[in-house]
Structures are given as structure tokens and as C-alpha cells.
Amino acid sequence: MGREKTLLLAPRREASVLRHHPWIFSGAVEQVTGNPASGETVAVRKASGEFLAWASYSPQSQIRARIWTWRQEERVDSDFFRRRLQEASAYRRGLGFQPGDAFRLVHGEADGLPGLVVDQYGPYLSCQFLSAGAEAWRQPLVDALSALPGVRGIYERSEAEARLREGLPLADGLLWGEEPPPEFTIREKGVLYRMDMPGGHKTGFYLDQRENRLAVDALASGASVLDCCCYSGAFGIRSALAGAKEVTFLDDAAAALALAQENCRLNGLAGDPRLTFQRGDMFTQLRKYRDSRRSFDLIVLDPPKFASTQGRLPRAARGYKDVNLLGCKLLNPGGTLLTFSCSAAMTPEFFQTVVAEALTDAGRSARVVRTFTQAPDHPMALNFPEGRYLTGLELRMD
């Protein structure tokens, strides 16, 4: 083993690594040798010394290492990351995306690049370096990304709480090339959206709901619609364009409602009397609608992440139950609820259980018409089920 820096697993703690799960938790580690720095590549070995994988070391995180490769002969160097990025790009081209489109280019572990998220908006890339390993290889990754066709600028949006758990400071700003404009327009499935890469949510837009937004096209004609936590107004705009009788956009942020209004204007809906923009806390406003006997034919519940870790799941479950209970009470007979969770800790099975409890407490019954997950440019690897973070249900009320 020479001067190799090594993470030695405790006896009988190698099963997940052998299944090719990319995370190694601190409790599975018996010993670390060679004093590796944060993000440095270490050899992962069984208690017997047998090689298992090459991984990035994260001394401050409960996820003590994230695996780059299980192939002992594969070197983790600049060429390694260039190949992984080229493979990720080829996968998106296979889905039909072109350099001028808006899509997720890299989805972390599912693309063999733990902790790296890259979204492409036309000629600009918006990046998040969320792990010690991704941070350590930041410059080679930026160099490789800048070499991809059509890229004019790379911007960082590493402001997620995950960085703090890795012992990394939050960071944002231009990494390479041309500064993206504060606002520019993207087209998604025939609808125009103004997005803000430097200042918007996540990397600038919620690309993961692309296919799910299409669901309202067949549901909204003649319906009264509530787009709850609307942000850019995407669900509500598609509803209005599909012929909704009325659409209410609800969000607690004035900036979000202003963005929704601008997106309505871009799509020929400026001044449309069917549209209402309501600022307010989601829980408070839904209770106000309930108390005033307001009802809707179609409600979209797409709240922000309630649980970023497993430890926060019980409290998150209460939040999801409350909001779904209120949503169920506001639906007309035969109405439809589109309800979502973007909390990775909330499994699809548990989410369905929580929503079922909300229905029972609301005194309603419903059928599951279909289930939802994230768009295919946000793939889930079978060896990493945690990569499925977005789950949703379409419920038809009896």
C-alpha cells in the first residue's frame, strides 16, 4: 500500500460499497491513514486490506467519503473528470437536448460525479459544488465544462446547506467566461420563462418539474386553479394557456410574484382578468381560503424542501400532512390535486402514506391517477436511490 492515503472500513461494513452505493458514512470507518486533506482522493479498503474503490475524503461530514470509481486501475485526475462530463453531455444529447436548451447537464452521483450539479441555460452553465471532492477538483471541472460546445459563461450557485455540512463556505459568482445577464428568457415545451441565474432559486429555475408541468394541459380547461408556491408561475401559466377559467398564483415572496407576472406577460397573458396574484404564507392563506369557503377544481402543491436530512423528516411529515389536508379540503368534488415533495429524505412510499393520512383527516377520498418524479435529465441511478428526490401524486377527488 506504500504511501497511499487510505480509508479502512470496519469489519463487515463493506456491503454497501460492494453494491456500488457511492456514500461511506463515518460509522463504517475503522481508520484513516496518510492524513488526507479535505476532498483528497483515498483508497477505500476492506478491514482485510482488499481494495474496494477510490473516493474523495470529507473529514467534517457524516458522509465521510464519496466514491469516484470502483476500478482500481482508473486514475482520478483531470482526464477522469473530462470523460465523466463528456459522458453526461452525451446522455443529455441522447434525450434530445441541444446546447441552446435549458436542462440539467450533471446530476451528481447519478452521473458519477458526487456533489456536482450543473444546469445549462443556453450558453451559460450554473454550477453547484456541494461536496469536498467536487470542491477539491473545482478548477479541472470548470476547465472541462468550458470546453463543452457552445458554452460562453460558467456561474457558481453553491449556496446550499449541503456545503456547510461538508465544512465548506457558501459561494457564488462568475467562474469562467462571460457574465450571464441578470435576466434572460428560456423556452420550455412551448412556454417562455424569464429566469435569473445569479439571483433565482436553486440554479435559477426548477428544471426538474418540466414533464410534470405538462399534466395541467389536460386538466385545466374550464377549471379554477390554485398554483401554490408558484415561484415563476410555470404551473399556473400552463393552466391559463390551456383554458383555465381562473388561476390564482400564491407565493410568500413579492419577487416570485413579480417574476410570475413577467412570465405571464411573455406568454401574452398580461392583464388577463382570469389571473390573480396573492402574496401570503402558504399555510395561513390556505386556511383563509378554507374559512371563506373558497374552493378550486385544480390545486398544485409544490412547496419548498421541508426536510434536507433524515433527522428533519418527522417535522417535515407534519408539514406535508398539514398542507395536503388543507389542499384536500379546498377541492371541489371531482377536483384534482397535484402534490409534490422535493425532500430526498421523503421516499415516495412515505409521501403517499402522509398524503393518505391527510385525506382521511380531511374526510375525503381520492384515486391516484398517476405518480411523478424528476425529469429524465435528473436521472436516478439504481445503486443510489437517494438520487430520487422529487416525488408527486395526481389525485382525483371523489
JOKA-V399180 format. One record per residue. RES is the residue in three letters. NEAR is the number of other C-alpha atoms within 8 Angstrom. Layout:
# JOKA-V399180
res->(RES:RES)
near->(NEAR:NEAR)
This chain:
# JOKA-V399180
res->(MET:GLY:ARG:GLU:LYS:THR:LEU:LEU:LEU:ALA:PRO:ARG:ARG:GLU:ALA:SER:VAL:LEU:ARG:HIS:HIS:PRO:TRP:ILE:PHE:SER:GLY:ALA:VAL:GLU:GLN:VAL:THR:GLY:ASN:PRO:ALA:SER:GLY:GLU:THR:VAL:ALA:VAL:ARG:LYS:ALA:SER:GLY:GLU:PHE:LEU:ALA:TRP:ALA:SER:TYR:SER:PRO:GLN:SER:GLN:ILE:ARG:ALA:ARG:ILE:TRP:THR:TRP:ARG:GLN:GLU:GLU:ARG:VAL:ASP:SER:ASP:PHE:PHE:ARG:ARG:ARG:LEU:GLN:GLU:ALA:SER:ALA:TYR:ARG:ARG:GLY:LEU:GLY:PHE:GLN:PRO:GLY:ASP:ALA:PHE:ARG:LEU:VAL:HIS:GLY:GLU:ALA:ASP:GLY:LEU:PRO:GLY:LEU:VAL:VAL:ASP:GLN:TYR:GLY:PRO:TYR:LEU:SER:CYS:GLN:PHE:LEU:SER:ALA:GLY:ALA:GLU:ALA:TRP:ARG:GLN:PRO:LEU:VAL:ASP:ALA:LEU:SER:ALA:LEU:PRO:GLY:VAL:ARG:GLY:ILE:TYR:GLU:ARG:SER:GLU:ALA:GLU:ALA:ARG:LEU:ARG:GLU:GLY:LEU:PRO:LEU:ALA:ASP:GLY:LEU:LEU:TRP:GLY:GLU:GLU:PRO:PRO:PRO:GLU:PHE:THR:ILE:ARG:GLU:LYS:GLY:VAL:LEU:TYR:ARG:MET:ASP:MET:PRO:GLY:GLY:HIS:LYS:THR:GLY:PHE:TYR:LEU:ASP:GLN:ARG:GLU:ASN:ARG:LEU:ALA:VAL:ASP:ALA:LEU:ALA:SER:GLY:ALA:SER:VAL:LEU:ASP:CYS:CYS:CYS:TYR:SER:GLY:ALA:PHE:GLY:ILE:ARG:SER:ALA:LEU:ALA:GLY:ALA:LYS:GLU:VAL:THR:PHE:LEU:ASP:ASP:ALA:ALA:ALA:ALA:LEU:ALA:LEU:ALA:GLN:GLU:ASN:CYS:ARG:LEU:ASN:GLY:LEU:ALA:GLY:ASP:PRO:ARG:LEU:THR:PHE:GLN:ARG:GLY:ASP:MET:PHE:THR:GLN:LEU:ARG:LYS:TYR:ARG:ASP:SER:ARG:ARG:SER:PHE:ASP:LEU:ILE:VAL:LEU:ASP:PRO:PRO:LYS:PHE:ALA:SER:THR:GLN:GLY:ARG:LEU:PRO:ARG:ALA:ALA:ARG:GLY:TYR:LYS:ASP:VAL:ASN:LEU:LEU:GLY:CYS:LYS:LEU:LEU:ASN:PRO:GLY:GLY:THR:LEU:LEU:THR:PHE:SER:CYS:SER:ALA:ALA:MET:THR:PRO:GLU:PHE:PHE:GLN:THR:VAL:VAL:ALA:GLU:ALA:LEU:THR:ASP:ALA:GLY:ARG:SER:ALA:ARG:VAL:VAL:ARG:THR:PHE:THR:GLN:ALA:PRO:ASP:HIS:PRO:MET:ALA:LEU:ASN:PHE:PRO:GLU:GLY:ARG:TYR:LEU:THR:GLY:LEU:GLU:LEU:ARG:MET:ASP)
near->(3:3:5:8:12:11:13:14:14:12:7:6:9:11:7:8:12:8:7:8:9:12:10:12:10:9:5:10:12:10:8:10:9:8:6:10:7:11:14:10:12:13:13:13:14:14:11:5:7:7:9:12:14:15:13:15:16:14:8:8:10:6:10:13:11:13:13:13:10:9:7:10:4:6:6:10:6:8:7:9:12:11:8:11:11:8:8:11:10:8:8:11:9:7:8:6:9:6:10:8:11:12:10:12:12:14:14:11:13:12:10:9:13:15:13:15:13:12:13:14:12:11:11:12:13:15:14:13:12:14:14:15:16:14:10:9:9:9:6:9:11:11:8:11:10:11:7:7:5:7:14:9:15:17:17:12:13:12:9:8:6:8:15:10:9:13:9:8:6:9:8:9:8:11:9:9:8:8:8:9:7:8:8:8:8:12:10:9:4:5:8:11:12:11:11:12:14:11:7:10:7:7:12:12:10:8:9:10:9:10:9:10:11:9:8:11:11:8:10:15:11:8:13:12:17:13:15:13:13:16:10:10:15:11:11:14:10:13:16:13:7:11:10:14:11:12:15:12:17:15:16:10:8:8:6:12:18:8:12:14:11:9:14:12:9:10:9:6:8:9:5:6:5:8:10:9:9:9:10:10:8:12:8:8:9:10:9:8:11:12:7:6:7:8:9:13:13:15:14:12:14:10:10:7:8:12:13:9:8:7:5:10:12:7:8:10:10:8:9:12:12:10:11:13:13:12:12:12:9:12:16:9:7:9:12:13:16:12:11:11:15:12:11:13:11:12:9:8:6:8:12:9:8:11:12:8:9:13:14:9:8:10:6:11:8:9:8:9:8:7:9:10:10:14:12:6:11:10:11:10:9:5:8:11:8:8:11:11:14:13:15:12:14:13:12:12:14:9)
